[in-house]
Amino acid sequence: MEAFYEELCKIITKENGVLREEPMKNHTTFRVGGPAEYFVTVSVTEELQEVIRLCNRCGVDWFVLGNGSNLLVSDAGVRGVILRLAGEFAQCEIKENVEDGTAEAVAGAGMMLSAFAMALAKKGFSGFEFAAGIPGSVGGAVMMNAGAYGGEIKDCITKAEIVTADGEVTILNAEELELSYRHSILMEKKGIVTKAWFSFPIGSKLYILSNIEMLNRKRREKQPLEYPSAGSTFKRPEGYFAGKLIMEAGLAGKQIGGAAVSEKHCGFVINKDHATATDIYKLMQYVTEQVEAVSGVRLEPEVKLLGDFSV
Ligand SMILES: Cc1cc2nc3c(=O)[nH]c(=O)nc-3n(C[C@H](O)[C@H](O)[C@H](O)COP(=O)(O)OP(=O)(O)OC[C@H]3O[C@@H](n4cnc5c(N)ncnc54)[C@H](O)[C@@H]3O)c2cc1C
């Protein structure tokens, strides 16, 4: 694989743009995960395309990382390339349409949702407050159709630029992205969001900023933000709340190794005390079995698993 590494380094000119055996625990909000064989930071679309094509030629797997806030990486780590989007991917542009008072905003997939939400709020554009407290990137949020407090990406996105599994650039409009509850087309058809366009109505700056503050306060009150986690571990089953089902199964505070079901919010599995990815995985499995036994409802993970979990 030395030849592959050398080729990668020719594409990525940024200093420290190609790291080997980089611990993924440094790049996930669970703070767990073994080493990534190659951890590659790309700054422009052409670099990304070239890396994808190189991987395809050499039969090397690749995976795109956002902020690692919905990700459980195995303790054994990941073979292949982990791609992180920085540089031009971490910027946004907001243009006001004076005729109808709306904003067209384009955000790079590597930009944090909180930063994008604040940029919009400061210009007085409303409708993205729901995302300000979600600790993900724009790309990860499009992929997951992230949502909170009655809002979701689907409500405001107009189109997205995608680098396909062949390394081609294409544009998908909102409909083609097939966004639904925690779902997008990218879950069936591998591709990388590089940027996304949104449309927002004009609002009152003061109201938008206080709305963000209020929603963030709600999060701090209800969620165990003092512990590493990946947010809601399980999807909301139709007609139920995962957290409530977990509580009713008597699992609040249940611990396996260093992983625990949060007592503050049972929908969160937290890294309570130096958990391993295996602890978290085993607890997720245990919760799934127990909830099904008690309520007959089968929970599905919202968190994405990466690496080998066969133990
Ligand atoms: C404390 C906490 C609170 C949370 N609250 C919420 C909430 O209220 N609502 C909610 O929806 N989620 C919530 N989450 C979960 C998480 O923040 C979201 O799912 C977020 O959208 C994930 O974005 P990310 O950039 O961290 O993606 P990652 O975790 O890095 O990746 C998640 C998936 O998206 C893919 N992906 C990432 N970037 C791209 C890209 N550019 N193109 C294509 N695919 C990509 C990855 O390959 C992976 O499959 C919370 C998490 C935490 C830790």
The ligand as a Tripos MOL2 file, in Angstrom:
@<TRIPOS>MOLECULE
LIG
   53    58     1     0     0
SMALL
NO_CHARGES

@<TRIPOS>ATOM
      1 C1        -25.6120   15.9890   21.6400 C.3       1 LIG1
      2 C2        -26.1720   15.6340   20.2850 C.ar      1 LIG1
      3 C3        -27.4140   16.1070   19.9220 C.ar      1 LIG1
      4 C4        -27.9580   15.7800   18.6640 C.ar      1 LIG1
      5 N1        -29.1850   16.2820   18.3240 N.ar      1 LIG1
      6 C5        -29.7040   15.9910   17.1170 C.ar      1 LIG1
      7 C6        -30.9680   16.5190   16.7200 C.ar      1 LIG1
      8 O1        -31.6150   17.2630   17.4500 O.2       1 LIG1
      9 N2        -31.4470   16.1740   15.4940 N.ar      1 LIG1
     10 C7        -30.7660   15.3560   14.6370 C.ar      1 LIG1
     11 O2        -31.2440   15.1040   13.5280 O.2       1 LIG1
     12 N3        -29.5640   14.8440   14.9900 N.ar      1 LIG1
     13 C8        -29.0160   15.1390   16.1910 C.ar      1 LIG1
     14 N4        -27.7990   14.6150   16.5480 N.ar      1 LIG1
     15 C9        -27.1110   13.6620   15.6430 C.3       1 LIG1
     16 C10       -26.1600   14.3010   14.6310 C.3       1 LIG1
     17 O3        -25.6640   15.5470   15.0880 O.3       1 LIG1
     18 C11       -26.8530   14.4950   13.2690 C.3       1 LIG1
     19 O4        -27.2770   13.2550   12.7330 O.3       1 LIG1
     20 C12       -25.9350   15.1680   12.2430 C.3       1 LIG1
     21 O5        -26.6830   15.4630   11.0970 O.3       1 LIG1
     22 C13       -24.7290   14.3100   11.8570 C.3       1 LIG1
     23 O6        -23.8340   15.1480   11.1590 O.3       1 LIG1
     24 P1        -22.2720   14.8910   11.1460 P.3       1 LIG1
     25 O7        -21.6760   15.9210   10.2740 O.co2     1 LIG1
     26 O8        -21.7300   14.8200   12.5370 O.co2     1 LIG1
     27 O9        -22.2140   13.4780   10.4430 O.3       1 LIG1
     28 P2        -21.3060   12.1990   10.8440 P.3       1 LIG1
     29 O10       -21.7020   11.7060   12.1960 O.co2     1 LIG1
     30 O11       -19.8740   12.4970   10.6230 O.co2     1 LIG1
     31 O12       -21.8160   11.1520    9.7400 O.3       1 LIG1
     32 C14       -23.1380   10.6640    9.7860 C.3       1 LIG1
     33 C15       -23.4510   10.0400    8.4210 C.3       1 LIG1
     34 O13       -23.4860   11.0770    7.4500 O.3       1 LIG1
     35 C16       -22.5360   10.8000    6.4190 C.3       1 LIG1
     36 N5        -21.9750   12.0600    5.9610 N.ar      1 LIG1
     37 C17       -21.2980   12.9860    6.6600 C.ar      1 LIG1
     38 N6        -20.9240   13.9990    5.8600 N.ar      1 LIG1
     39 C18       -21.3890   13.6950    4.6270 C.ar      1 LIG1
     40 C19       -21.3030   14.3300    3.3600 C.ar      1 LIG1
     41 N7        -20.6750   15.4880    3.1860 N.pl3     1 LIG1
     42 N8        -21.8850   13.7190    2.2920 N.ar      1 LIG1
     43 C20       -22.5230   12.5240    2.4320 C.ar      1 LIG1
     44 N9        -22.6180   11.8810    3.5990 N.ar      1 LIG1
     45 C21       -22.0590   12.4670    4.6890 C.ar      1 LIG1
     46 C22       -21.5040    9.8860    7.0400 C.3       1 LIG1
     47 O14       -20.8490    9.1300    6.0460 O.3       1 LIG1
     48 C23       -22.3800    9.0500    7.9700 C.3       1 LIG1
     49 O15       -23.0090    8.0140    7.2470 O.3       1 LIG1
     50 C24       -27.2230   14.9470   17.7810 C.ar      1 LIG1
     51 C25       -25.9580   14.4850   18.1560 C.ar      1 LIG1
     52 C26       -25.4330   14.8250   19.3900 C.ar      1 LIG1
     53 C27       -24.0570   14.3390   19.7500 C.3       1 LIG1
@<TRIPOS>BOND
     1     1     2 1
     2     2     3 ar
     3     2    52 ar
     4     3     4 ar
     5     4     5 ar
     6     4    50 ar
     7     5     6 ar
     8     6     7 ar
     9     6    13 1
    10     7     8 2
    11     7     9 ar
    12     9    10 ar
    13    10    11 2
    14    10    12 ar
    15    12    13 ar
    16    13    14 ar
    17    14    15 1
    18    14    50 ar
    19    15    16 1
    20    16    17 1
    21    16    18 1
    22    18    19 1
    23    18    20 1
    24    20    21 1
    25    20    22 1
    26    22    23 1
    27    23    24 1
    28    24    25 2
    29    24    26 1
    30    24    27 1
    31    27    28 1
    32    28    29 2
    33    28    30 1
    34    28    31 1
    35    31    32 1
    36    32    33 1
    37    33    34 1
    38    33    48 1
    39    34    35 1
    40    35    36 1
    41    35    46 1
    42    36    37 ar
    43    36    45 ar
    44    37    38 ar
    45    38    39 ar
    46    39    40 ar
    47    39    45 ar
    48    40    41 1
    49    40    42 ar
    50    42    43 ar
    51    43    44 ar
    52    44    45 ar
    53    46    47 1
    54    46    48 1
    55    48    49 1
    56    50    51 ar
    57    51    52 ar
    58    52    53 1
@<TRIPOS>SUBSTRUCTURE
     1 LIG1         1 GROUP 0 **** ****
